[in-house]
Structure formats: structure tokens, C-alpha cells
């Protein structure tokens, strides 16, 4: 055996030779902090959402007024109280479904549904005989499935939807 330099003793060397070139190593060193920062941001938003939800969530599916705040998750809400008057849903980077098909037609002036969605999507299901009115503000979209009875009279509607959306969408379906 020749005395001298052993395997892996020269810069970039190793048993199989240089495993990466300098350009790749430099790129990885520049990208890793950004990836770690993105995951840290997601974690901070998720924790902030959990803390906010803990403070702001109100009512359950049998209440007359319901409020839900959610980030990074999914929401399925099936209210069952015939006296329901108000539902408020705040979503960030999440998806939601509000199913009102189990309720009779409101006799007391309708139900107010307020949706604030940021990079989120919401599906609203209503009975096929309900009249629906909506007001949409923001960047994104809102549409009915063609079977929804849309009315332009806010006071004659069985369901009034007030939507504020940033990079998201809301779909209203008759079911």
C-alpha cells in the first residue's frame, strides 16, 4: 500500500468521486432557507388560525347562530336548527361545505350567510325550492349551478349570502 492521501481527502472527493458540483451546492444553499421559511410561515398561519378559532368559534349545528374560523383544513357544516338565522364562515387556505338541505324554508325572514375566504373555496348547498340572493366582493368567483333560484330582492330571499373573497371561489348548489 502506498502511503499518501486516503480516499476522500481531496476537496470534493470521496469514494465515488465528487457527488455534486459547486453550482448545485450553491443553488441548494440558496433555496433551503426559502423552503424552510415557507414551512415556518405555514406553521405560523396554522397556529394563528387555531388560536383564533378557539376564541371566535361560536355555536354548534343545533344553534340559531353559528360562526366558524378555519385555516389549513376542511369544514363541513350541516346546521339542523329550523330557527337558524345567521352563519358566519371565515376561511384562509381552507375548504368548506355549508349544507342547508336539511332545513325547512325559513319562515322568519331568511338566513344570513357571511363568508370571508382568502385562498379558499366554499360550497353552499340549499334546498331546490329556496330563493337565494348574494353579494360578492373581491378577487375570485361565485356562481350557482343553474338550478338555484336566484332572486335580486334581498328581502324576499330565503338565503342571503354576503361574500368577500380573495383568490378563492364560492359555488351555490341546489340539492
C-alpha positions as CSV (number, residue, x, y, z in Angstrom):
1,X,0.0,0.0,0.0
2,X,1.3,3.4,-0.9
3,X,1.4,5.8,2.0
4,X,-0.2,9.1,1.0
5,X,-3.5,10.6,0.7
6,X,-6.5,8.4,1.5
7,X,-9.9,8.3,-0.1
8,X,-12.0,11.4,0.2
9,X,-9.0,13.6,1.2
10,X,-9.1,16.0,-1.6
11,X,-11.7,18.8,-1.9
12,X,-15.0,17.4,-3.5
13,X,-13.5,13.9,-3.5
14,X,-14.9,10.8,-2.0
15,X,-15.1,7.1,-2.7
16,X,-17.3,7.7,-5.7
17,X,-15.7,11.0,-6.7
18,X,-17.3,14.4,-6.4
19,X,-21.0,13.9,-5.6
20,X,-22.2,17.4,-6.5
21,X,-20.7,20.2,-8.4
22,X,-20.3,23.7,-7.0
23,X,-23.2,25.2,-8.9
24,X,-25.7,22.6,-7.5
25,X,-24.3,23.1,-3.9
26,X,-24.6,26.8,-4.3
27,X,-28.2,26.5,-5.5
28,X,-29.2,24.2,-2.7
29,X,-27.7,26.6,-0.1
30,X,-29.7,29.5,-1.6
31,X,-33.0,27.5,-1.9
32,X,-33.1,25.8,1.5
33,X,-33.6,28.9,3.6
34,X,-36.6,29.9,1.4
35,X,-38.1,26.4,1.7
36,X,-37.7,26.4,5.5
37,X,-39.1,30.0,5.6
38,X,-42.2,28.9,3.6
39,X,-42.8,25.9,6.0
40,X,-42.3,28.2,9.0
41,X,-44.9,30.7,7.6
42,X,-47.4,27.9,7.0
43,X,-46.9,26.7,10.6
44,X,-47.3,30.3,12.0
45,X,-50.6,30.7,10.0
46,X,-51.9,27.3,11.1
47,X,-51.2,28.1,14.8
48,X,-52.7,31.6,14.5
49,X,-55.7,30.0,12.9
50,X,-56.1,27.5,15.8
51,X,-55.8,30.2,18.4
52,X,-58.3,32.5,16.6
53,X,-60.7,29.6,16.1
54,X,-60.6,28.7,19.7
55,X,-61.6,32.3,20.6
56,X,-64.0,33.0,17.8
57,X,-65.9,29.8,17.0
58,X,-69.5,30.0,18.3
59,X,-72.4,27.6,18.4
60,X,-72.8,24.1,17.1
61,X,-75.0,22.6,14.4
62,X,-78.1,22.9,16.6
63,X,-77.6,26.7,17.4
64,X,-79.5,29.6,15.8
65,X,-76.3,31.4,15.1
66,X,-73.0,29.7,14.1
67,X,-69.5,31.1,13.5
68,X,-66.5,29.1,12.3
69,X,-62.9,30.3,11.7
70,X,-60.6,27.9,9.9
71,X,-57.1,27.8,8.3
72,X,-55.4,24.9,6.6
73,X,-58.2,22.4,6.9
74,X,-61.6,21.5,5.8
75,X,-65.0,22.4,7.2
76,X,-68.3,20.5,6.9
77,X,-71.2,22.3,8.4
78,X,-74.7,20.8,8.4
79,X,-77.0,23.1,10.5
80,X,-80.1,21.4,11.7
81,X,-82.0,24.0,13.8
82,X,-85.1,25.2,11.9
83,X,-84.7,28.6,13.7
84,X,-81.3,29.3,12.2
85,X,-80.8,33.0,11.4
86,X,-77.1,33.5,10.9
87,X,-74.0,31.6,9.8
88,X,-70.5,33.2,9.5
89,X,-67.6,31.4,8.0
90,X,-64.0,32.7,7.8
91,X,-61.6,30.6,5.9
92,X,-57.9,31.0,5.0
93,X,-56.2,28.5,2.8
94,X,-59.0,26.0,3.5
95,X,-62.1,24.5,2.0
96,X,-65.6,24.4,3.3
97,X,-69.1,23.0,2.7
98,X,-72.2,24.5,4.2
99,X,-75.1,22.1,3.7
100,X,-78.5,23.7,4.4
101,X,-80.6,21.0,2.7
102,X,-81.8,19.5,6.0
103,X,-83.6,22.7,6.9
104,X,-87.2,23.7,6.1
105,X,-87.8,27.0,4.3
106,X,-87.2,29.9,6.8
107,X,-90.5,31.5,8.0
108,X,-88.9,34.4,9.8
109,X,-87.2,36.4,7.0
110,X,-84.4,34.2,5.8
111,X,-80.9,33.1,6.8
112,X,-77.8,35.4,6.6
113,X,-74.6,33.6,5.5
114,X,-71.5,35.7,5.6
115,X,-68.4,34.2,4.0
116,X,-64.9,35.6,4.1
117,X,-62.5,33.5,2.2
118,X,-58.8,34.0,1.5
119,X,-57.3,31.5,-0.9
120,X,-60.2,29.2,0.0
121,X,-63.2,27.6,-1.6
122,X,-66.8,27.1,-0.2
123,X,-69.6,25.0,-1.5
124,X,-73.1,26.1,-0.3
125,X,-75.9,23.6,-0.7
126,X,-79.5,24.8,-0.5
127,X,-82.9,23.1,-0.9
128,X,-84.1,23.4,-4.5
129,X,-87.2,25.5,-3.7
130,X,-85.2,28.2,-1.8
131,X,-84.7,31.7,-3.3
132,X,-81.1,32.8,-2.9
133,X,-79.6,36.3,-3.1
134,X,-75.9,37.1,-3.0
135,X,-73.5,40.0,-2.9
136,X,-69.9,39.2,-4.0
137,X,-66.8,41.4,-3.4
138,X,-63.3,40.5,-4.1
139,X,-61.0,38.7,-6.5
140,X,-62.2,35.2,-7.4
141,X,-65.6,34.0,-8.4
142,X,-69.1,33.0,-7.3
143,X,-71.7,31.0,-9.2
144,X,-74.9,29.0,-9.0
145,X,-75.3,25.6,-10.6
146,X,-78.2,26.6,-12.8
147,X,-80.9,25.1,-10.6
148,X,-80.6,27.6,-7.9
149,X,-83.5,30.1,-7.8
150,X,-81.6,33.4,-7.6
151,X,-83.5,36.4,-6.7
152,X,-82.5,40.1,-6.9
153,X,-84.7,41.1,-4.0
154,X,-82.6,40.8,-0.8
155,X,-85.7,40.9,1.5
156,X,-87.6,38.1,-0.4
157,X,-84.7,35.7,-0.3
158,X,-84.6,32.6,1.9
159,X,-80.8,32.7,2.0
160,X,-78.7,35.9,1.7
161,X,-75.0,35.4,1.1
162,X,-72.6,38.1,1.8
163,X,-69.2,37.1,0.3
164,X,-65.8,38.7,0.5
165,X,-63.2,36.6,-1.3
166,X,-59.5,37.0,-2.2
167,X,-58.2,34.4,-4.6
168,X,-61.0,31.9,-3.9
169,X,-64.4,30.8,-5.0
170,X,-67.9,30.1,-3.9
171,X,-70.3,27.7,-5.5
172,X,-74.1,27.6,-4.7
173,X,-75.8,24.3,-5.5
174,X,-79.5,23.3,-5.3
175,X,-79.8,19.9,-3.7
